[in-house]
């Protein structure tokens, strides 16, 4: 990623947009100018977004009926001058844009909002307006972003066109109960990280055969056992071998030759890269839909931790940071404390320090990742300082990690 000056002028936070299938279908990026009085660089911000979410070659007019791949990023600009500048730049239709209610009811912005809607943009009105939205403005908005206590999204008058119905996206899900309650109230999507508390429910989660196979493989790879012994384990889960071979043959991996066997895959990857891939498989092995948001978070944590130290750490440390992030939610996903989990899943000492003891060299970076997920400006700045990272380094790492996550999918 080429240097982009705007990444030193903003604080970024991110969270998932989760649909009714409990699938994270888009990323919400929150943007705080830094300092607060920084002059807007709207085009620079759009250029930065394009490194992760490039403008499609062909954009069809009209927005999808629900959040989905056609609108992969939801942009939350916390500064009115920056948002005004962004409206003037006409962001591309695949960027969903949040518009505060006070701007949605201001006639000064009506022309810009109608122009974006005509170009196919998905606009989201944020919060409940003090005054009702003018009827002519309602068609501009596909969704309304509301707190659970705000009541339903604004709607056209009785007898209005059904095409102008506004779907509600609820804010602030931090637990699965929050997520379920919002969906039960009719929300089309929920913003937040429903990863607090015990995700798996009361008691230890039963470990399925797929999880057991991946765990055993991680143990054997950690001991660098011969490939014949690894193949014997994989015979218990042929789908795992298939997924590995498919991963290596994907365009994202970029191999010049085709991999056709598990033995060949190990020769191509080596033990360290295979252990990294198995860590991802362990996180995604569960089939419970309740785990989808946690899997989404865990993979991005691993990629982001790796990117945060890319310029300063060696391959071994980067690999450990990746494992630290990917495993950072395993206790909640499997309903077992880390100290117990790591008796069966070998992890490096520095990962143990971070996840079991809450200290060590990985821990400040994990705190920074958690601050980015929560999207609180002051917490992000404090955590970046504790990690001895500049804003541009943190923001660049975040965008690179989000781009890498998209490549995995």
Backbone torsions as a table, in degrees:
resi	resn	phi	psi	omega
1	UNK	NA	123.1	179.1
2	UNK	-67.1	150.1	178.7
3	UNK	-58.0	134.0	178.8
4	UNK	-124.9	110.5	-175.4
5	UNK	-53.2	-32.1	-177.2
6	UNK	-60.7	-26.3	-177.6
7	UNK	-71.5	-11.8	171.6
8	UNK	-96.1	1.9	-175.5
9	UNK	-116.2	5.5	-178.6
10	UNK	-139.2	156.9	168.5
11	UNK	-109.0	126.6	-177.9
12	UNK	-109.7	141.3	169.4
13	UNK	-130.4	161.1	-178.7
14	UNK	-146.0	153.5	176.9
15	UNK	-155.0	162.5	-178.4
16	UNK	-89.0	152.6	166.7
17	UNK	-102.1	116.7	-173.0
18	UNK	-107.5	130.7	-176.5
19	UNK	-91.7	-172.5	-174.6
20	UNK	-71.0	-14.1	175.3
21	UNK	-89.9	7.9	-177.0
22	UNK	65.9	20.7	178.5
23	UNK	-96.7	131.5	172.2
24	UNK	-70.8	115.6	-171.8
25	UNK	-111.7	-8.1	179.4
26	UNK	-160.4	165.5	177.2
27	UNK	-112.5	133.0	171.4
28	UNK	-95.4	122.9	178.9
29	UNK	-107.9	119.3	178.3
30	UNK	-98.2	133.7	-173.2
31	UNK	-121.9	118.9	174.2
32	UNK	-111.0	124.0	173.1
33	UNK	-62.9	143.6	178.8
34	UNK	-139.4	112.8	-0.5
35	UNK	-68.6	174.1	-175.7
36	UNK	-59.5	-26.7	-177.4
37	UNK	-92.8	8.7	-178.3
38	UNK	-57.8	138.0	178.8
39	UNK	-65.3	137.1	-177.8
40	UNK	-61.9	138.3	171.5
41	UNK	-126.2	71.0	-173.5
42	UNK	-64.0	-42.7	-179.4
43	UNK	-67.0	-37.6	176.4
44	UNK	-61.9	-39.0	178.5
45	UNK	-65.2	-43.2	178.0
46	UNK	-63.8	-37.0	177.2
47	UNK	-64.4	-38.6	178.0
48	UNK	-65.4	-42.8	178.1
49	UNK	-61.3	-36.0	-177.1
50	UNK	-66.3	-18.5	176.3
51	UNK	-70.8	-22.1	178.8
52	UNK	-106.6	-43.7	-177.9
53	UNK	-119.7	78.3	-177.3
54	UNK	-63.3	150.3	178.6
55	UNK	-64.4	125.9	179.9
56	UNK	-59.6	149.5	-179.9
57	UNK	-60.9	-37.8	177.2
58	UNK	-129.5	123.6	177.3
59	UNK	-112.6	116.8	-179.0
60	UNK	-80.3	135.5	177.5
61	UNK	-59.0	150.1	178.9
62	UNK	94.0	143.6	-176.8
63	UNK	-97.8	157.8	177.7
64	UNK	-67.9	161.2	-177.7
65	UNK	-70.7	-22.8	178.9
66	UNK	-146.6	160.8	179.4
67	UNK	-54.6	136.9	-177.6
68	UNK	-167.6	-167.1	-174.8
69	UNK	-59.1	-25.6	-180.0
70	UNK	-69.9	-14.8	180.0
71	UNK	-135.4	75.1	-169.2
72	UNK	-79.0	-11.8	-178.3
73	UNK	-134.5	133.7	176.4
74	UNK	-109.9	121.8	-171.2
75	UNK	-103.2	120.8	179.6
76	UNK	-112.5	99.8	-179.4
77	UNK	-93.6	122.6	-173.9
78	UNK	-90.5	0.4	-177.8
79	UNK	-119.1	126.9	179.7
80	UNK	-62.1	-43.8	177.5
81	UNK	-59.6	-40.0	178.6
82	UNK	-67.2	-38.9	179.8
83	UNK	-68.2	-39.9	176.1
84	UNK	-59.7	-43.9	179.7
85	UNK	-63.7	-36.6	-179.6
86	UNK	-69.1	-40.1	176.7
87	UNK	-59.5	-40.6	-179.8
88	UNK	-66.5	-27.8	-179.9
89	UNK	-79.8	-9.7	-179.5
90	UNK	55.7	74.3	178.6
91	UNK	-58.7	150.3	-177.1
92	UNK	-65.4	157.2	-173.3
93	UNK	-60.6	-23.9	-178.0
94	UNK	-78.9	-1.6	174.5
95	UNK	-98.2	112.9	174.0
96	UNK	-76.4	133.1	-173.6
97	UNK	-119.5	128.4	175.9
98	UNK	-85.9	132.4	179.9
99	UNK	-122.1	117.0	179.0
100	UNK	-58.0	148.6	-175.6
101	UNK	-58.2	-35.5	-177.8
102	UNK	-67.7	-27.0	175.7
103	UNK	-80.7	-33.3	-179.7
104	UNK	-65.8	-26.3	-179.8
105	UNK	-96.8	0.1	-178.3
106	UNK	-90.6	118.4	-178.6
107	UNK	-58.0	-22.3	-178.3
108	UNK	-63.5	-23.5	-177.5
109	UNK	-104.1	1.0	-173.9
110	UNK	-60.3	-43.8	-176.7
111	UNK	-63.6	-43.4	179.6
112	UNK	-63.4	-42.4	-177.7
113	UNK	-68.1	-40.1	176.8
114	UNK	-65.3	-36.4	179.3
115	UNK	-65.9	-41.3	178.5
116	UNK	-65.7	-42.5	178.6
117	UNK	-61.8	-41.5	-179.8
118	UNK	-63.9	-30.0	179.8
119	UNK	-82.2	-2.8	177.0
120	UNK	100.0	7.3	-179.6
121	UNK	-70.1	148.3	174.1
122	UNK	-97.0	115.0	-179.3
123	UNK	-108.1	143.9	-177.3
124	UNK	-124.9	120.4	176.0
125	UNK	-82.5	130.9	-172.1
126	UNK	-106.8	117.5	178.0
127	UNK	88.6	170.3	179.1
128	UNK	-90.4	124.5	177.9
129	UNK	-68.4	146.1	175.5
130	UNK	-62.0	-44.2	173.6
131	UNK	-105.2	153.9	178.9
132	UNK	-61.6	146.6	175.3
133	UNK	-63.6	134.1	175.8
134	UNK	-57.9	141.0	-178.0
135	UNK	-53.2	-34.7	-178.1
136	UNK	-72.1	-15.0	179.9
137	UNK	-92.5	-21.8	-176.5
138	UNK	-55.8	-40.9	-179.1
139	UNK	-64.2	-14.8	-179.6
140	UNK	-70.4	-21.3	-169.4
141	UNK	-113.3	129.2	176.3
142	UNK	-87.7	-34.0	-176.9
143	UNK	-135.0	159.2	170.7
144	UNK	-122.3	132.1	179.7
145	UNK	-96.2	113.6	-171.7
146	UNK	-133.9	152.6	168.8
147	UNK	-76.1	159.7	-177.1
148	UNK	-58.6	-31.4	-176.2
149	UNK	-88.8	-0.4	-175.0
150	UNK	-79.8	-11.7	-176.3
151	UNK	86.8	-174.1	-175.6
152	UNK	-69.8	163.8	177.1
153	UNK	-67.4	152.7	176.5
154	UNK	-61.9	145.4	-176.7
155	UNK	-135.2	158.5	176.8
156	UNK	-66.3	162.8	178.9
157	UNK	-58.7	158.5	178.2
158	UNK	-53.2	132.4	-179.6
159	UNK	91.0	-3.5	178.2
160	UNK	-70.0	171.6	-177.0
161	UNK	-66.1	134.8	176.8
162	UNK	-63.7	-24.7	179.3
163	UNK	-65.7	-16.1	-178.0
164	UNK	-99.3	10.7	176.5
165	UNK	-62.3	137.9	-177.1
166	UNK	-106.9	122.6	179.6
167	UNK	-82.7	148.7	-178.5
168	UNK	-96.0	129.9	169.3
169	UNK	-110.2	123.3	-176.0
170	UNK	-93.6	144.9	179.8
171	UNK	-96.3	152.0	160.8
172	UNK	87.0	27.1	176.6
173	UNK	-77.4	117.5	176.7
174	UNK	-114.4	-11.3	176.7
175	UNK	-132.4	164.6	176.3
176	UNK	-64.0	-31.1	177.0
177	UNK	-64.1	-40.4	175.8
178	UNK	-60.5	-44.6	-179.5
179	UNK	-61.9	-48.7	-178.6
180	UNK	-62.7	-39.9	-178.9
181	UNK	-64.9	-41.4	179.2
182	UNK	-64.2	-43.7	179.5
183	UNK	-66.5	-36.0	177.7
184	UNK	-65.0	-28.9	178.1
185	UNK	-81.5	1.4	174.5
186	UNK	100.1	9.0	178.5
187	UNK	-63.3	141.3	175.8
188	UNK	-83.0	-17.0	179.4
189	UNK	-164.7	164.8	-178.0
190	UNK	-135.8	136.7	175.7
191	UNK	-102.3	132.1	177.2
192	UNK	144.3	178.4	179.9
193	UNK	-113.7	93.7	-180.0
194	UNK	-78.4	62.5	-173.8
195	UNK	-123.5	7.1	178.4
196	UNK	-81.2	155.2	-179.5
197	UNK	73.8	-164.9	-177.5
198	UNK	-92.9	108.4	-174.3
199	UNK	-67.4	-32.4	-173.9
200	UNK	-82.7	-3.9	-177.3
201	UNK	92.5	-178.4	-174.8
202	UNK	-65.4	137.1	175.7
203	UNK	82.2	170.8	-178.9
204	UNK	-69.5	139.2	179.5
205	UNK	-75.5	136.9	177.4
206	UNK	-66.7	135.4	-176.8
207	UNK	-91.9	114.4	-178.7
208	UNK	-72.6	171.5	-178.2
209	UNK	-61.5	-37.6	-179.2
210	UNK	-64.5	-41.2	177.9
211	UNK	-65.2	-40.9	-179.1
212	UNK	-63.0	-41.0	179.8
213	UNK	-64.3	-45.4	-179.6
214	UNK	-63.5	-41.1	179.3
215	UNK	-61.8	-44.4	179.4
216	UNK	-64.1	-40.3	178.1
217	UNK	-62.8	-42.1	178.5
218	UNK	-59.8	-41.4	178.4
219	UNK	-61.9	-44.1	-177.9
220	UNK	-71.1	-38.0	176.9
221	UNK	-65.6	-37.4	178.2
222	UNK	-60.7	-33.1	178.2
223	UNK	-88.0	-2.5	-179.3
224	UNK	54.4	49.9	178.1
225	UNK	-69.9	158.3	179.9
226	UNK	-60.4	154.6	-175.1
227	UNK	-61.7	-29.1	-180.0
228	UNK	-61.3	-40.2	179.9
229	UNK	-71.0	-34.4	176.7
230	UNK	-66.4	-41.2	179.1
231	UNK	-62.6	-35.9	179.5
232	UNK	-62.6	-35.2	177.3
233	UNK	-71.0	-42.1	-176.5
234	UNK	-64.4	-25.9	178.7
235	UNK	-59.7	-22.9	177.5
236	UNK	-77.6	-11.2	179.6
237	UNK	-148.6	76.2	-178.2
238	UNK	-57.9	-28.2	179.5
239	UNK	-63.0	-32.3	179.2
240	UNK	-64.4	-45.6	177.5
241	UNK	-61.9	-40.3	178.7
242	UNK	-61.4	-43.5	-179.1
243	UNK	-64.4	-37.2	178.3
244	UNK	-65.4	-46.0	-179.3
245	UNK	-64.6	-40.9	178.1
246	UNK	-63.1	-39.7	178.5
247	UNK	-61.1	-46.1	-178.0
248	UNK	-68.1	-29.4	-179.7
249	UNK	-87.9	-0.4	-179.2
250	UNK	-74.0	158.1	178.8
251	UNK	-61.6	-30.8	-178.0
252	UNK	-63.9	-32.4	-178.7
253	UNK	-80.8	-31.6	169.9
254	UNK	72.7	30.9	177.8
255	UNK	-76.1	147.3	-179.3
256	UNK	-83.3	-18.0	-179.4
257	UNK	-121.2	159.7	-178.1
258	UNK	-89.3	134.3	176.8
259	UNK	-94.9	131.1	-173.9
260	UNK	-124.7	-11.1	-179.2
261	UNK	-135.3	160.2	177.2
262	UNK	-63.4	-39.0	178.5
263	UNK	-59.3	-44.3	178.6
264	UNK	-64.1	-39.8	179.6
265	UNK	-60.7	-43.6	179.7
266	UNK	-64.8	-40.4	178.4
267	UNK	-60.8	-38.2	-177.8
268	UNK	-74.4	-35.1	-172.7
269	UNK	-91.5	-41.8	-170.6
270	UNK	82.3	166.5	-173.9
271	UNK	-66.4	-39.5	-174.8
272	UNK	-66.0	-47.1	-179.7
273	UNK	-69.2	-32.7	177.8
274	UNK	-66.1	-39.9	179.0
275	UNK	-64.1	-37.7	177.2
276	UNK	-61.7	-45.6	-179.1
277	UNK	-65.5	-39.5	178.5
278	UNK	-65.0	-33.9	176.1
279	UNK	-60.4	-41.4	176.3
280	UNK	-64.2	-40.2	179.8
281	UNK	-65.9	-35.7	179.1
282	UNK	-63.9	-41.9	179.9
283	UNK	-66.4	-34.2	-174.3
284	UNK	-99.5	6.4	-174.8
285	UNK	-70.0	-32.0	-179.2
286	UNK	-66.2	144.6	-177.8
287	UNK	-104.5	2.8	-179.6
288	UNK	-71.3	123.2	-179.7
289	UNK	-61.1	-22.1	178.2
290	UNK	-63.7	-21.0	-176.8
291	UNK	-86.8	-9.0	-174.6
292	UNK	-56.3	-49.7	179.6
293	UNK	-61.2	-36.7	179.4
294	UNK	-67.7	-39.4	177.2
295	UNK	-63.5	-41.9	177.0
296	UNK	-56.9	-47.7	-178.5
297	UNK	-66.4	-43.6	-175.0
298	UNK	-63.2	-44.3	-179.9
299	UNK	-63.1	-43.3	-180.0
300	UNK	-68.5	-33.9	174.5
301	UNK	-60.3	-45.5	-179.6
302	UNK	-62.2	-47.3	-179.7
303	UNK	-64.2	-38.7	-178.4
304	UNK	-70.7	-43.0	177.0
305	UNK	-59.6	-40.6	178.2
306	UNK	-61.8	-42.8	-178.5
307	UNK	-70.1	-33.3	-178.0
308	UNK	-63.0	-28.1	-178.7
309	UNK	-110.5	10.4	-174.9
310	UNK	-55.8	-39.4	-174.5
311	UNK	-82.2	-14.3	-171.7
312	UNK	-121.2	-11.9	-174.0
313	UNK	-115.0	158.1	176.2
314	UNK	-83.6	178.0	-176.9
315	UNK	-58.7	-39.2	-177.7
316	UNK	-64.5	-45.5	-179.5
317	UNK	-66.8	-40.7	177.7
318	UNK	-61.1	-40.8	177.9
319	UNK	-63.6	-38.9	178.8
320	UNK	-68.3	-36.9	177.2
321	UNK	-63.9	-39.5	178.0
322	UNK	-61.7	-48.2	178.9
323	UNK	-60.2	-40.8	-179.7
324	UNK	-58.6	-46.2	-179.6
325	UNK	-67.8	-45.3	-177.2
326	UNK	-64.4	-35.6	-178.5
327	UNK	-88.6	-2.7	-170.0
328	UNK	-67.8	-12.6	177.8
329	UNK	-116.3	7.2	-177.1
330	UNK	-61.9	-33.7	-179.3
331	UNK	-61.7	-39.7	179.7
332	UNK	-77.6	-35.0	-178.3
333	UNK	-70.9	-34.9	-178.0
334	UNK	-104.4	-1.9	176.2
335	UNK	66.3	32.0	-179.6
336	UNK	-136.8	144.7	177.8
337	UNK	-67.5	152.8	-178.1
338	UNK	-56.6	-42.3	-177.7
339	UNK	-57.1	-36.2	178.6
340	UNK	-76.4	-42.8	-179.8
341	UNK	-59.3	-42.0	-173.3
342	UNK	-77.3	0.6	169.9
343	UNK	-74.0	-26.2	-179.9
344	UNK	-109.2	-21.2	178.8
345	UNK	-113.9	109.8	-177.9
346	UNK	-70.9	133.2	176.5
347	UNK	-134.5	155.1	178.3
348	UNK	-62.8	157.3	-177.4
349	UNK	-58.6	-39.4	-177.7
350	UNK	-68.3	-30.4	175.1
351	UNK	-70.3	-42.0	175.4
352	UNK	-56.8	-45.6	-179.6
353	UNK	-57.3	-45.9	-176.0
354	UNK	-68.2	-45.2	-170.7
355	UNK	-89.1	-30.2	-179.5
356	UNK	-92.9	-46.0	-173.4
357	UNK	-98.8	-17.0	-177.5
358	UNK	70.6	35.4	176.6
359	UNK	-150.7	-167.5	-179.4
360	UNK	90.9	174.3	-173.3
361	UNK	-66.6	-24.8	179.8
362	UNK	-79.9	-24.1	-167.8
363	UNK	-63.8	-44.8	179.8
364	UNK	-58.5	-34.5	179.5
365	UNK	-71.5	-36.4	176.4
366	UNK	-64.5	-39.2	176.1
367	UNK	-61.5	-40.1	178.5
368	UNK	-63.4	-43.9	178.9
369	UNK	-60.8	-42.6	178.9
370	UNK	-64.6	-35.8	176.8
371	UNK	-65.9	-39.6	177.3
372	UNK	-62.6	-36.6	178.3
373	UNK	-67.2	-37.9	-178.4
374	UNK	-77.5	-24.8	174.3
375	UNK	69.4	32.0	176.1
376	UNK	-99.5	117.6	-172.5
377	UNK	-52.4	-51.4	-175.4
378	UNK	-63.5	-37.8	179.6
379	UNK	-67.7	-39.1	178.9
380	UNK	-64.2	-45.5	-179.7
381	UNK	-62.9	-42.1	179.9
382	UNK	-65.5	-42.2	-178.9
383	UNK	-69.2	-35.8	176.5
384	UNK	-63.8	-40.8	178.5
385	UNK	-64.0	-42.0	178.8
386	UNK	-64.6	-26.2	179.2
387	UNK	-92.6	0.6	179.6
388	UNK	59.1	42.1	179.4
389	UNK	-118.7	141.4	174.1
390	UNK	-81.6	158.2	-179.6
391	UNK	-55.0	-44.2	-177.9
392	UNK	-60.8	-38.0	178.8
393	UNK	-66.3	-42.9	-179.2
394	UNK	-65.0	-47.0	-177.1
395	UNK	-67.8	-38.4	177.2
396	UNK	-63.5	-42.9	178.7
397	UNK	-62.1	-41.4	-179.8
398	UNK	-61.9	-47.1	-178.8
399	UNK	-66.3	-39.1	177.4
400	UNK	-63.5	-40.0	179.6
401	UNK	-66.1	-41.4	178.7
402	UNK	-65.4	-36.8	176.9
403	UNK	-66.6	-41.9	179.0
404	UNK	-64.4	-37.8	179.0
405	UNK	-63.4	-40.8	178.8
406	UNK	-64.4	-36.4	179.6
407	UNK	-65.5	-33.6	178.5
408	UNK	-65.7	-31.3	-174.9
409	UNK	-87.0	NA	NA
